[in-house]
């Protein structure tokens, strides 16, 4: 399986391309979150600040992925 280097982590972890795409999509979606909103608020309104149908689709997909991964969403809330 193809891999990409994650240069942001101190350990220089290697990730699959799929993991890199998921990470990039999450970071994009996170940047759309209004200031002061919790991840739970963003999950309730995942398409806030999207501007077209493709962004709407991607934001909905990312939110579904985050909501299904309880450890991920709980960890994000604790770190903010």
C-alpha distances in whole Angstrom, upper triangle without the diagonal:
4,7,10,13,16,19,21,21,23,20,18,15,12,10,7,8,10,11,13,14,16,17,19,20,22,23,24,26,27,29,31,32,36,38,39,37,35,32,34,36,33,31,35,35,31,32,34,34,32,34,32,31,27,28,29,27,24,26,27,23,23,26,25,22,24,26,24,23,26,25,24,27,29,28,28,32,32,31,33
4,7,10,13,16,19,19,21,19,16,14,10,9,6,6,9,11,11,12,14,16,16,18,20,21,22,24,26,27,29,31,34,36,37,35,34,31,33,35,32,31,34,34,30,31,33,33,30,32,31,30,26,26,28,26,23,25,26,23,22,25,25,22,23,27,25,24,27,26,24,27,29,27,27,31,32,30,32
4,7,10,13,15,15,17,15,12,10,6,5,4,5,9,9,9,11,13,13,14,17,18,19,21,23,24,25,27,29,32,33,35,33,32,29,31,33,30,29,33,33,29,30,32,31,30,31,31,30,26,26,28,26,23,24,26,23,21,24,24,21,22,26,24,22,25,24,22,25,27,25,25,28,29,27,29
4,7,9,12,13,15,14,10,9,6,6,6,6,10,9,7,10,13,12,12,15,17,17,18,21,22,23,25,27,30,31,33,31,30,27,30,32,29,28,32,31,28,29,30,29,28,30,29,29,25,24,27,25,22,23,25,22,20,24,24,21,22,25,25,23,25,24,21,24,26,24,23,27,28,25,27
4,6,9,10,12,10,7,7,5,6,9,9,12,11,9,12,14,13,13,17,17,17,19,21,21,22,25,27,30,30,32,31,30,27,30,32,29,29,33,32,29,30,31,30,29,31,31,31,27,26,29,27,24,25,27,24,22,25,26,23,23,26,26,23,26,24,21,24,26,23,22,26,26,24,25
4,6,6,9,9,6,6,6,7,10,11,13,10,8,12,13,10,11,15,15,14,16,19,18,19,23,24,27,27,28,28,26,24,27,29,26,26,30,30,26,27,28,28,27,29,29,30,26,25,27,26,22,23,25,23,20,23,24,21,20,24,24,21,23,21,18,21,23,20,19,23,23,20,22
4,6,8,9,6,8,9,11,14,14,16,14,11,15,16,13,13,17,17,15,18,20,20,20,23,24,27,27,29,28,27,25,29,30,28,28,32,31,28,29,30,29,28,30,31,32,28,26,29,28,25,25,28,26,23,25,27,24,23,27,27,24,26,23,21,23,25,21,20,24,24,21,22
4,7,9,7,9,11,12,15,15,17,14,12,15,15,12,12,16,15,13,16,18,17,17,21,22,24,24,25,25,24,22,26,27,25,26,29,29,26,27,27,26,26,29,30,31,28,25,28,27,24,23,26,24,21,23,25,22,21,25,25,22,24,21,18,20,22,18,17,20,20,17,18
4,5,5,7,10,11,15,16,17,14,13,16,16,13,14,18,16,15,18,20,18,20,23,23,26,25,26,26,24,23,26,28,26,26,30,30,27,29,29,29,29,31,32,33,30,27,29,29,25,25,27,25,22,24,25,22,21,24,24,21,22,20,17,20,20,17,16,20,19,16,18
4,6,8,12,14,17,19,21,17,16,20,20,16,18,21,20,18,22,24,22,23,26,26,29,28,28,29,27,25,29,31,29,29,33,33,31,32,32,32,32,35,36,37,33,31,33,33,29,29,31,29,26,27,29,26,24,27,27,24,25,22,20,22,23,19,19,22,21,18,20
4,5,9,12,16,18,19,16,16,19,19,17,19,22,21,20,23,25,23,25,28,28,31,30,31,31,29,27,30,32,30,30,34,34,32,33,34,34,34,36,37,37,34,32,34,33,29,29,31,29,26,28,29,25,24,27,27,24,25,21,20,23,23,20,20,23,22,20,22
4,7,10,13,15,17,14,13,17,18,15,17,20,20,19,22,24,23,24,27,28,31,30,31,31,29,27,30,32,30,30,34,34,31,32,33,33,32,34,35,35,32,30,32,31,28,28,30,28,25,27,28,25,24,27,27,24,25,23,20,23,24,21,21,25,24,21,23
4,6,10,13,14,11,11,15,15,13,15,19,18,18,21,23,22,23,27,27,30,30,31,30,28,26,29,31,29,28,32,32,29,31,32,32,31,34,34,34,30,29,31,29,26,26,28,25,22,25,26,22,21,25,24,21,23,20,18,21,22,19,20,23,23,21,23
4,7,10,12,10,10,13,14,13,15,18,18,18,21,23,23,24,27,28,31,32,33,31,30,27,30,32,29,29,32,32,29,31,32,32,31,33,33,32,29,28,30,28,25,26,27,24,22,24,25,21,21,25,24,21,23,21,19,22,24,21,21,25,25,23,25
4,6,8,6,6,10,11,10,12,15,15,16,18,20,20,22,24,26,29,30,31,29,27,24,27,29,26,26,29,29,26,27,29,29,28,30,30,29,26,25,26,25,21,22,24,21,18,21,21,18,18,22,21,18,21,19,17,20,22,20,20,23,24,22,24
4,5,5,6,9,10,11,12,14,15,17,18,20,21,23,25,26,30,31,32,30,29,25,28,30,27,26,29,29,26,27,29,29,27,29,28,27,24,23,25,23,20,21,23,19,18,21,21,17,18,22,20,18,21,20,18,21,23,21,21,25,26,24,26
4,5,5,6,9,10,10,12,14,15,16,18,20,21,23,25,28,30,31,30,28,25,27,29,26,25,28,28,24,25,27,27,25,26,25,25,21,21,23,20,17,19,21,18,16,20,20,17,18,21,20,19,22,21,19,21,24,23,22,26,27,25,27
4,5,5,6,9,10,11,12,14,15,16,18,20,22,23,27,29,30,28,26,23,25,26,23,22,25,25,21,22,25,25,23,25,24,23,19,19,20,18,15,17,18,14,13,17,16,13,15,18,17,16,19,19,16,19,22,21,20,24,25,24,25
4,5,5,6,9,10,10,12,14,15,16,18,20,21,25,26,27,25,24,20,23,25,22,20,24,24,21,22,24,24,23,25,25,24,20,19,21,19,15,17,18,15,13,16,16,12,13,17,16,14,17,16,13,16,19,17,17,21,22,20,22
4,5,5,6,9,10,11,12,14,15,17,19,20,24,25,27,25,24,21,23,25,22,21,25,24,21,22,23,23,22,24,23,23,19,18,20,19,15,16,18,15,13,17,17,14,15,19,18,16,19,18,15,18,20,19,18,21,23,21,22
4,5,5,6,8,10,11,12,14,15,17,19,23,24,26,24,23,20,22,24,20,19,23,22,18,19,21,21,19,21,20,19,16,15,17,15,12,13,15,12,11,14,15,13,14,17,17,16,19,19,16,18,21,20,18,21,23,22,22
4,5,5,6,9,10,10,12,14,16,17,21,22,24,21,20,17,19,20,17,16,20,19,16,17,19,19,18,20,20,19,16,14,16,14,11,12,13,10,8,11,12,9,10,14,14,12,16,16,12,14,17,16,15,18,20,19,20
4,5,5,6,9,10,10,12,15,16,19,20,22,20,19,16,18,20,17,17,20,20,16,18,19,19,18,21,21,21,18,16,17,16,13,13,15,13,10,12,14,11,11,15,15,13,16,15,12,13,16,15,13,16,18,16,17
4,5,5,6,9,10,11,13,15,18,20,22,20,19,17,20,21,17,17,21,20,16,17,18,17,16,18,18,19,15,13,16,15,11,12,15,13,10,13,15,13,13,17,18,16,19,18,15,16,19,17,15,18,20,18,18
4,6,5,6,9,10,11,13,17,19,21,18,18,15,18,18,15,15,18,16,13,13,15,15,13,16,16,15,12,10,12,11,8,8,11,9,7,10,12,10,11,14,15,15,18,18,14,15,18,17,15,18,20,19,19
4,5,5,6,9,10,11,15,16,18,16,15,12,14,15,12,12,16,15,11,13,14,14,14,17,17,17,15,12,13,13,10,9,11,10,6,8,11,9,8,12,13,12,15,15,11,11,15,14,11,14,17,15,15
4,5,5,6,9,10,14,15,17,15,15,13,16,16,13,14,18,16,13,14,15,14,14,17,18,19,16,13,15,15,12,11,14,13,10,12,15,13,12,15,17,16,17,17,13,13,16,15,12,14,17,15,14
4,5,5,7,9,13,14,17,15,16,14,17,17,13,14,17,15,12,12,12,11,11,13,14,15,13,10,12,13,10,9,12,12,10,12,15,14,13,16,18,18,20,20,16,16,19,18,15,17,20,18,16
4,5,5,7,11,13,15,13,13,11,13,13,9,10,13,12,8,9,9,9,9,12,14,14,12,9,10,11,8,6,9,10,7,8,12,12,11,13,16,16,17,18,14,13,17,16,13,15,18,17,15
4,5,5,9,10,12,10,10,9,12,12,9,11,14,12,10,11,11,11,12,15,17,18,16,13,14,15,12,9,12,13,10,10,13,13,11,14,16,16,16,17,13,12,15,14,10,12,15,13,12
4,5,8,9,12,11,12,12,15,14,11,13,16,14,12,12,11,10,11,13,16,18,16,12,14,16,13,11,14,15,12,13,17,16,15,17,20,19,20,20,17,15,18,17,14,15,18,16,13
4,6,9,12,10,12,11,14,12,9,12,14,11,9,8,7,6,7,10,13,15,14,10,11,14,12,9,12,14,12,12,16,16,15,17,20,20,21,21,18,16,19,19,15,16,19,18,15
4,6,8,7,8,8,11,9,6,10,11,9,8,9,7,8,10,13,16,17,17,13,13,16,14,11,13,15,12,11,15,16,14,15,19,19,19,20,17,14,16,17,13,13,16,15,13
4,6,6,9,10,12,10,8,12,13,11,11,11,8,8,11,14,17,19,19,16,16,18,17,14,16,18,16,15,18,20,17,18,22,22,22,22,20,17,19,19,15,15,18,17,14
4,6,9,11,13,11,11,14,15,14,14,15,12,12,15,18,21,23,23,19,19,22,20,17,19,21,19,17,21,22,19,20,24,23,22,23,20,17,19,19,15,14,16,15,12
4,7,10,11,10,10,14,14,14,15,16,13,14,18,21,24,25,25,21,21,24,22,18,20,22,20,18,21,22,19,19,23,22,21,22,19,16,17,17,14,12,14,14,10
4,7,8,6,7,10,11,10,11,13,11,13,16,19,22,23,23,19,18,21,19,16,17,19,17,14,18,19,16,16,20,19,18,19,17,14,15,16,12,11,14,14,10
4,5,5,6,9,10,11,12,14,13,15,17,21,23,24,24,20,19,21,19,16,16,18,15,13,16,17,13,13,17,16,15,16,14,10,11,12,9,7,10,11,8
4,5,5,6,9,10,9,13,12,15,16,20,22,22,21,18,17,18,16,13,14,15,12,9,12,13,9,10,13,13,12,13,11,7,9,10,8,6,10,11,9
4,5,5,6,9,10,13,13,16,17,21,23,23,22,19,18,19,18,14,14,15,13,10,12,13,10,9,13,13,11,13,12,8,10,12,10,8,12,14,12
4,5,5,6,8,11,10,13,15,19,21,21,21,18,16,18,17,14,13,16,14,11,13,15,13,12,16,16,15,17,15,12,13,15,13,11,15,16,13
4,5,5,5,8,8,11,12,16,18,18,18,15,13,15,14,10,10,13,11,8,11,13,11,11,14,15,15,16,14,11,13,15,12,11,15,16,13
4,5,5,9,10,13,14,17,18,18,18,15,13,14,13,10,9,11,9,6,8,10,8,7,11,12,12,15,13,10,12,14,12,12,16,17,15
4,6,9,10,13,14,18,19,18,19,16,14,15,15,12,10,13,12,9,10,13,12,10,13,15,15,18,16,13,15,18,16,14,18,19,18
4,6,6,10,11,14,15,15,16,13,11,13,13,10,9,12,12,9,11,14,13,12,16,17,17,20,18,15,17,19,17,16,20,21,18
4,6,9,9,12,13,13,13,10,8,10,10,6,6,9,8,6,9,11,10,11,14,15,16,18,16,13,17,18,15,16,19,20,18
4,6,6,9,10,10,11,8,5,8,9,6,6,10,10,9,11,14,14,14,17,19,20,22,19,17,20,21,19,19,23,22,20
4,6,9,11,12,13,10,8,12,12,9,10,13,13,11,14,17,16,16,19,21,21,23,21,18,21,22,19,18,22,22,19
4,6,10,12,12,9,9,13,12,10,12,15,14,14,17,19,18,19,22,23,24,25,22,20,23,24,20,20,24,23,20
4,6,8,9,6,6,9,9,8,10,13,13,13,16,17,17,19,21,23,24,26,23,21,24,25,21,22,25,24,22
4,7,8,7,7,11,11,11,13,15,16,16,19,21,21,22,25,26,28,29,26,24,28,28,25,26,29,28,26
4,6,5,6,9,10,11,12,14,15,16,18,20,21,22,24,26,28,30,27,25,29,29,26,27,31,30,28
4,6,5,6,9,10,10,12,14,15,16,18,20,21,23,25,27,29,26,25,28,29,27,28,31,31,29
4,5,5,6,8,10,11,12,14,15,17,18,20,21,23,25,27,24,23,27,28,25,26,30,29,28
4,5,5,6,8,10,10,12,14,15,16,18,20,21,23,25,22,21,24,25,22,23,27,26,24
4,6,5,6,9,10,11,12,14,15,16,18,20,22,24,22,20,24,25,22,23,26,26,24
4,6,5,6,9,10,11,12,14,15,17,19,21,23,21,20,23,24,22,23,27,27,25
4,5,5,6,9,10,11,12,14,15,17,19,21,18,17,21,22,19,21,24,24,23
4,5,5,6,9,10,10,12,14,15,18,19,16,15,19,19,17,18,22,21,20
4,6,5,6,9,10,10,12,14,16,19,16,15,19,20,18,19,22,23,21
4,5,5,6,9,10,11,13,15,17,15,14,18,19,17,19,22,22,22
4,5,5,6,9,10,11,13,15,12,12,15,16,14,16,19,19,18
4,5,5,6,9,10,12,14,11,10,13,15,13,14,17,18,17
4,5,5,6,9,11,14,12,11,14,16,15,16,19,20,20
4,6,5,6,10,12,10,10,13,14,13,15,18,19,19
4,5,5,7,9,7,6,10,11,10,12,14,15,15
4,5,6,9,8,7,10,12,12,12,15,17,17
4,6,9,9,9,11,13,14,15,17,19,19
4,6,5,7,9,10,11,13,15,16,17
4,5,5,6,8,10,11,12,14,16
4,6,5,6,9,10,11,12,15
4,6,5,6,9,10,11,13
4,5,5,6,9,10,11
4,5,5,6,9,10
4,5,5,6,9
4,5,5,6
4,5,5
4,6
4
